[in-house]
């Protein structure tokens, strides 16, 4: 058994519900709690002045907080431990009370600490999706006629794998795919397996906040000298450049320097994790006395214990870290050497998660791995690989169940069908229905027939009638009895209606409808340069930002829900979808009137606002929303004109000046005159000569000069983290795009 605790935000929400405080108010109070791991209510009140101010102003909030103080930390609910298995030499009922779980499983009524106290052992068996990804990758490699690598005897010094890790190219790699971990990989540039083990151990809140990570990286690259307080520490800490990273290192130090037994060293490990002052004081005395007996000066022994207490408290179990690091290395190896098979396996593992599939399709595009639509002739249930390309699995198609997929695969193994009509003739239409066929056509699964999707949709009713008639006659026993010796009249195969193909926008919309995402293209494809230049996050990376950070995202409008506030004003919840997933944007009544006309489905927008994070999701509170086509004119700070000095004369400059006058605005202008030797002179145009950036200005100037000469710089995204988080601030400086 395990117990969910009433943590700070949860207890506020539960007590608020019990006190009948309006849900919106309770949610607002809970969101004032800083986004800090395991923060207490008292610390939240100290860190967030608004929370204390609210309690001082409103009696019901003060009552709420007082009750929460009493209940905080108490068990909220009981559940079954995700991985813990208790094994004993006798029936467990002889040792401890048991009960039946929700699925009928036998569960101990003692939690893991009590189980340990009575002398039993709890084993954790972790079921990782990544193990399935690895196995499926090996199967796909074998299916291509290649020899799969022997992962049990993998070379742990593979250069290609470390190149991938050092580049932070770890989307899909176990434990290493968050943006923070990618940044750390680029900084650390791991060159050996020990570095990967250390990475897994170090990338946690404690080491990050204490500066351990910076210390480790600087020592690895020689920016800091690796030193040891006494020579005896070198053997224990050499692998981690003198930094205490693992719990096992603490235990070894205690044993080697202070004569701790293994049991005593384990007690020290537990005490550090709990940070109980009284117990740590006892261990300090025991450690120093033991070290002095072994000839170490008392002052130095005390300093070593200070080091243990400071960094050892963040120590991670090395055996745990090594096991995870091995899986991380194996997945990185597969991605480095077999990227197509690995990505296909990842996509299969995320088949039922739209966000997951979208993320990995974007990763495939970034690595120039083609992802082909489902195909009734070649697709299996899962994602497959052929000729260096990934083919969608049929299970990803909406309204097409496993029974329908089985019918398609079984039929094509026996007969050849080459059109929608022959498909309907041979495949059991009791197992593949009309809705399923519509989805298959819309997602492109029949494209290999050579027919247009619009034609097949228009002819579907006729194709179904044709197929049903043939199947009905073939299965009619009376037809078989009375037609012996007679030639059955032929049924003419109908022809597809000759109509034009849908426009690209409609093709993509139907793909999205039938799959949940886009495959052959994306409505944002033409806006990729705009997104690259004017945004600082996408639907995946936004999850790594802090609560309160200013963010710019871009995407198309997925859905919009408009509601009335208590005051009767309108506000909206908008789903913004980019190439990586979707983000919910909250448009409050102060912003809504000015942007409501933009919030229609499929409209490409840019949104600036602040990140709002809670336990459930990440949202953006919108401050400004503009159409993507207006990004240049709205968020450009300066325009740069690159001229060839040798061919620029007064007449040309006057023509340029005249052109700029036709585009008045607030952007600063700069002339870059480059001479034949490569030297460049930059001239700032007077502030009175403001101009408006945009496609029209770019086209006119480039036409005048006869070459691509215009370069724009977008206004910086100034952002600060909300004070309650204590997260500091950051800026995204000027961002320049290429010449247009």
N, C-alpha and C positions, 0 to 999 in steps of 0.2 A: 504494500500500500504506500501511497505517497500523498502528501497534503498540499493543496494549493493555498498559498497564504494571502491574507488581505494586505496587499501592497498599497502604497500611498494613493495612487490614482484609483485603484479598484475600490478601496474602502470609502473614498469620497463619493464615488458613484453609487455604491450600495447603500450607504447611510443616507445620501441625498434622496434616493428612491424611497427609502423607508419613511423619511420625514416629509414626503410629498413636495419637495422643492422642485420647481419646473425643470424638466430634463435639460433644456437649453442652458439654464443657469448653472446646473450641476456640471454639465459638460465644460462650460467656460472656466469654472473653478478648477476642475481636474486638469485642464490644459495649462493652467498657470504653474503647475508643478514642473520644475525644470526636468529636461530629458537627460537625467543622470542616473546611471545604474544603481539600483537599490537605495535611492535617496529616501531619507525618513521625512515624516511630516514636519518635524521641528526644523530640520535642515532646509526644507522647502520654504518654510516661513522666513528663515533668515536670508535665503538666496533670492527670494522673489518678494520685494516690498509690496507689490500690488496685492498679493495674497493676504498679507498681514493687514494692509489698509482696508481691504474688503471685510475682514473679520471685525475690525474696529468700527466700521460704519454700519454693518448689518448684523442684527442680533441672531438671525437664523443661520448666518454663515459662522458666527462665533460658536453657536451650539453645535453645528455640524462638525467643526474642527475639534471641539472638546470630545465629542463622542468618538470621532475618528482616532484621536490620540489613544483612547482606551482600547479600541478594537484592532488598531494597526498591528500587523504581524501575526494575528491569530489565524488558525486554519480556516479557510473559506469553504473548501470542499475536499472530498476524498476521491482519489483516482488510482489507477494502477500504474506503477512505475513503467516507463517506456521500454526498458531493456533489462531490468533486474530479474535474475532467476536465482532462487535459493535452492541449494542442493544439500541433502543430508544423508547420513548412513541409515536412517530409520524413517518411517512415515513422519512427515512434518507435524502432524497433529500431536505427536509425542513430545514436541518441543514448544509449540506456540499455537495460539488460536488462528483459525483459518476462516475464510468466507468465500462465497461464490461471486465472481465478477459479473459484469453485464453480459458477457458472452459465455458464461458458464465456466470460466477458467478458475482454478484454485488460486486464491490470493492470501498472503499473510496479513494478519491484522496488526502486525508490528511493522513500523517503517524501517528503513535501512540501518539507522543507528541502533535501534533496539535489537534488530536481528544480529548485528555485530556483537552487542553487549552480551547476548545469551550464548555466544560462541559459534553461531552459524556463519557461513560464508555466502555473500551475495556476488554472483557473477553477472557482469553486464555483457549481453550479446546485442551488439548494435547492427540493425538491419539497414544497410546503406544502399540507396538507389544507385550510387556510383559503381557498386560492385556488379550490378546488372548491366550498367552502361559498358563496363570493361568487358564483360563476357559477350555481350552482343557485338561489340566492336571486333573481338577476336573471331566471332562467327562470320561477320561480314567480310573480314580479311580473307578467311578461308574460302568463302563463296566466290571471291574474285580470283581464285587459283593461286593465291599467295600463301606463303608459310607464316602463320601467326607467330609473333614473338613469344618466347618462353618467359612469362612474367615472374615465375619463381626463381629464375636465374638471370634477371635483367641486369645489364651493365648500368651501375649507378654512377658512372662517370661519362655519360653520353653527352658529347659537346652540343649536339643539335637540341637536346632537351634543355640544357642550361641556357642556350641562346634564346629559346622561347621564353623561359622563366625570366631571364634578365631583361627581356623586352617588355615584360608585363602582359604578354599575349596569352592570358590565362582564362579567358571566358570559357566556362565549361569545365575547368580544371578543379578538382575537388579541393575545397578549403582555400583556394587561391584566387577566386574570381571577383571579389569585391573590389571597388575602385581604390579603397585604402590599401588593400593588400597588393594590388597592382603597382601602386606608387612605391610601396615598400620594396617590392621585388626589383623595380628599376633602380632604386637607391642602393640596395644591397648587392645586386648582381651576384646571385649565388653561383658558386663554382664547384660545390661538393654537396653530398647528401646531408652532412651535418648542418649545413646552412639552411636546408629545407626544414629539418627537424626544428631548428631554433626559430625559424619564421613562424611555424605553427604555434610554438610555445609563446612567442613574444607578442603576437598580434592579438592582444587583449587589452581591456581598458586600463588595468593596473600598470603594466609595463609601458604603455603608451603615455600615460600621465606622468610617470616617474622619470622619464627620460632614458630609460633602459635601452629602448630601441635605437635612439640617436647614438648612445654610447657604444652599442654593439656595432652599428654601421661604421662609425668613425674609426673604431679600433680595427675593424676588418680591413679598411682601406688605408690604414696607416696614418690617418689624420690625427689620431691620438695614440700615445704609446701604451702598449699592453704591459701593465705592471702587476706585481703580486706582493702583498704585504709581507709574506714570508715564503721561502722557496717551496715549502710543502704544499702550497696552494696551486703551484703551477701544473702539477700532474692532474689535479682535479678540474681546473678551470681553463686549461689550455685550449680545449675544443671550442670554447665559447669566448675566446679572446679576453679572459680574465673577468668576464661578467657572470654573476650567478643567475642562471636561467632556469635550472631544473631543481625540483625537490630532491632528486637523488644526489645532486651535488651538495646540498645542505647536509644531507645525512652522511655523506662521505666525509665532509669537513668535520662534522661533529665526532665521527668515529676516529679519523686520523689525527686530529689535533687535541681532542678532549677525552678520548677513550670511551665514547658512548657505545653502548651495545646497540644492536640493530633495533631492538624494541624501544630503547630510550630515544634513538634517533628518529624513529617513527612518531613517537610522542611529540618530539620537537617539531617535526613537520606539521602535525595536526595543530599544535599550539600556534604556530606562525599563521596558518590559514585562518584561524579563528581570531587572532590578534587579542587574546585575553591577557591584560597587563600583568595580573598576579602570577599566572603560569609562566609567562615569558620572563618575569623577574626571577623566578625560581630556576629557570633554565639558564639565565645569564650567570647566576652564581655557580651552578653546576658546571657550565662550560668553562668559565674562567678558572675555577679550581682545577678541573681536569687538564686544561692547557698548561697551567703553571707546573703541575706535576710532571708534564712531558717536556719541561724546559723552556716554555714560551713565556716571555715577559708578561706580567699582569696587564700593563697598559695596552700592549699589542693584542693580547687575547681579548680584552674588552673592545678594542677597535674592530677586530675581526667579527665579534658578535654583533656589533653595531651594523656592520656590512651585511651579515646574515639577516638581521632583523629588518633592515631597510629593503633589500632586494629579494631575500629569500621568501618573504611574505607573498611575493608575486610569482614565486616559482611554480612551474607547471610540471606535471608528471611526465618524465621523459619517455617512458615506455608508451604512454598514451599518444604523445606527440609523434613518436617515431612510427607508430602504426598508421596514424593519419598521414604523416609525411610520405610514407611508402605508397599509399593509395594516390596521394597528390602527384608523386613522381611518376607513377604508372600512367595516370591519365594525361599528364604533360607529355610523357614519352609517346603515347598513342596519338596525341594531337600533333606532335612534331613530325612523326614518321608516317602516320596514316590519317591525315586530316579529314579526308572525305568519309571514310568509314566511321571515324570517331564522331564527326558532326551528325551523321545519319543516326548513329546510336543515341546521341544526345536528344535529337529531335523525337525519336521514338519514345524516349523516357518522358518527354513533355507533351505527348500527343493530346492529352486531355487538359492542358493548360495553354490557353491562347497566348498569354503573356510570355510563357516559356518558349513556345514555338516562334513567336515574333522575334524574340531576342536572339534565338539561335539562327533564324533565317538571316537576320541582319549581320550576324557574325560570319555566316557563309558568304554573303555578298562582299564583306570586307576582305575575305580571303580568296575571292574570285572562284568560289565553288558554286557551280550552277545548281539551283534547286528547281526541279521540274514539277509541273502540276501532276495530280493523280492521273493515272492512265488505266483504262479498263483492260488493256492488252498486256501490260507489263507490271503494274503495281501489285504488291502483296498487301497484307494487312498493315505491316509496319513500314517504316522508311527503308528503302533499299539503295544499293549503289550499282551503277553501270557506267562504264567508260568515263570514270572520273566525275560523274554527276550523281546527285542525290535525287531519287524519285520519291515523291510523296506516297505515303501509305493510304490505302482506301479507308482505313478506320478514321482518318481525319475528316472525312466528308460527312457533313450533317445529313441526317435522315437515311444513312446507309449503315445498317446494323451488321453484326458479325454473320448472321444468317445470309444476308444478301451478298456479303463479300465471299463467303464460302461458295455460294451458288455461282458467282462469276468465275472464281478460280477453278472450280470443278469443271465448269463447262468449257472454258478455254483450254483446259488440258486435253479435252476429247475432240473438240471441233474448232474450226477457225471461223471467227466472225470478223467482218471487215467494214461493217456499217451499223448505223443505229437500227436499221430494219433487220439485219441478220442477227444482231444482238438480241432483239426482242423475239426473234424466231427461236433461238436456241436456249437462252437463259430462262430459267423457271420464273415466270412473272408473278407467281404466288409468293416468291421469296424476295423479289426485287420489285418494289411498287413504284407508282408514278412519281411520288415525292422524291424518292431516292434517285430516280432517273433524271428528274429536273436538276437536282443538286449535282449529279455527275456531269451533266451537260454544262451547267453554269460554271463549274470549277475547271473545265477544260479536259475532263477525263476521256472525252470522245474526240479530241482534236486530231488524234492520229488517223482518224478515218478520212481526213481531208475536207470534211464538211465544215461549214461555218456554224458557230454556236447558235446564232439567230435562226438559221435554217432548221436545225435539229429541234429547237424549242417549238418553232411554229409547226413542225411535222410530228411532234411527239404523240399526240392523240391518235393520228393515223398509224404510226408505228406500233403503238400498243394494241390497237384493234387488229392489225395485221398479225402480230405475234400471238395474241390470244386466240385468234381464229385457227392458226396453224397448230398451236399446242392443244387446243380443244379437240380438233379433228384427230390429231395423233394419239390422244388419250381416250378417244371415244371407242369402246369395245364394239358397239353396233356398226360403226364405220368399218372397223376391221373385219367383222363377220360378213357383211353384205358386199364388200368390195373385193372379195377374193377373185383373182383372175381379171379384174377390171383395172384399167388405168385411171388413177385419180385425176380429176381435172386440176391443172396447174393454177396456182394462185399467183397472180402477177405481183411483183414487188413494187410498191408505190415509189414515186420519186419525191425527193425533198423539194419543198417549196423554194423557189429561187428568189430569195430576198437578201438585201445587203446586210453585212455584218454590223453588229452594234458598234457604237463609238467606244473609244478606249475607256472613257469614264464609266460607261455602262458595263463594259466587260469587267473592269476592276470591281465595280460595285457588286456584281453577281458573284465574283470570286469571294469577296468578303462575306457575302450572304451565305454562301454554301460551305465555306471553310472557317469563317471567323477571322480571317486575315487575308492579306494580299500575297500572291505568289509571283505572277508574271511581271508585275510592276508595282508602283505605288503612286497614289495621287500626289505625294510630296516629292516625287522624283525630280521634277523640274525646280523644286525649291531647295535642293540640297545645299547649294552655295549660300543661300540666305540663312538657312539653319546653322550652317557651320560658322557663319560670321556673327549672327546676332543673338544666338542662344548660348547659355552656359550650362545647360543640363538637358537630359532627355528622360523618357519614362523609366529608364533603369537607373541612371546615375543620380537622379534626384533623390533616391532613397538613401544615398550616402551623405546628403547635405544635412546641416543642423537645423533644428527648429528655429524659425525666425529669419533664416538667411534670405536675402533677396535673390530672385531667380528669374531668368527668362527662358521660357520654353516655347516650342512651336509645334503645330499639328493641325489636323482637320477636326472639325466639330463632329463628335460621334453622336451624342445625345444631349438634350437640354431639358432640365426640369425646372419650371418656374413656380415659385410659391409666393404667398403674401406673408409679410412680416406682421408682428403684432400691431404695428402702426398702420398697416394697410399698404405699405410700400411693396414693390416687387423686387425679388432677388432671384438668383438662378444658381443651379448646380450643373456644370457643363463638363462633359467628358471630352478631353482633348487627346487625340490619338496621333502618335508619331510612328516612325519605323521600328520602334523598340517596344511599344506597348501603349498604355493609356494612363492619363493622370486626371484626377478630378479637380476641377477649378471652381472655387466658390466666388460668385460675383454678388457682392452685397449691394444693398439698395442705393448706396452712395455712388456706385460705379455703373450699375445696371442701365439707367436711362440712356446714357451716352453710347452704350455698346449693344443694346438689345437687338438692333437691326442686323448685327453681324453674327448672331448666334443661331445660324441655321445649319442644317446637316451638310457635312462635307466642305464647309467653308474653311479655307486655310487661314489660320490666325497665328499671331504671336502674342504671348501673354507675359506681362511682367507682374510680379507680386512677391509674396513672402511664403516660404515653406511652413506648413503646419503639420507637425508629426504627432501621432498618438499611437497607442498600442495596435489600433486597427489598420491605419493606412497613412499615406502621405498625401497631403492636399496642397493646392496653391490658393492663397487668398489674393485675388486679382486686384491690382492697382491700375493697370492699363492694359487694354486689348486693342490691337490694330490688325488690319488685314495684311497678310504676308506681302502682297504686292506693294504695300506702302512702307515697307521696312527701310528702304534706302532714304526716302524723303523724310521719314519721321525720326530715325535713330542714327543718322549720319552726322558726325561732328565736323569733319573736314574733308575737302576734296583736293586731290593732288593731280596736277597735270604734268606729264612727263614729255618734255620737248627735246628734239634734237637741236642743239645750239647752232650747229653748222648750217642748218636749213631754216632757221627761224629769223625772220626779219621784222621790222616795225609793222609792215603791212599785215603780216600774219597775226601779230600780237593784237593789232587793232580789230581784226576780224574775230579773234578769240574773245576780246573784251565785249564786242557787240553781241556775240552768241550768249555770253554769260548774263548780259543785261536782260535777256528774254527769260531767264530762270531765277528771278529774285527769291531770296530766302535768307536763312540765318547761318548757313554753313560757312566756315572760313575756307579760303582758297589758297593753294600754294603752287608755285611754278617750280618745276625741277628741270634745270637746263643742263644737259649732259654734253660735254665736248667729245671730239673723236678720241681723245686719250683716256676717256672714262671718268674724268673728274666731273663732279656734279655740284652745281650751285643751286641752292634753294632760296626762293624769294617768296616771302609771305605777302599776299595781296592785302591791301588796306582793309580794315575791319568794316569799312563802309561798303565794300564790294562783297556783300553776302549773296549766297546763291542757294538754290534748291537742288539737292541731289535727286537722281532718278534716271530711269532708262532713257528718257527723251534727251536729257542733257548729255548723257554718255554717248548716245548715238550721234548727236549733232557735232560734238567736239571731235570724236573719232573720225567722222566724215570729213570735217574741215582739215584735220591734220593728215589724214590718209593712213593712219595706223592706230593701233590700240594704245591709248595714252592716259586713260582716266583710272585713277585709283582712289578709293574712298576708305575712310576710317570711321568705324562706328563709335558712337558715344559710349563711354565706359559704364559698366554696370557697377555702380557704387552700392555696396551692401554691407550691412552690419548685422551680426548675430544679436538676437534679442538679449538684453542684459541679463535676464533670468538664467540664461544658460552658462554664463561665464565663458563663452566660447571665443571671445575676442572678435576681430573683424577681418575682412578680406576684401580685396578689390579685383575686379577683372579689368585690366588696363585697356588702352585703345587696341582695337582689333582691326587689322587691315586686310581687305580682300585683294585678290589678284586684279590686274587691270582688265577692264571689261571690254 
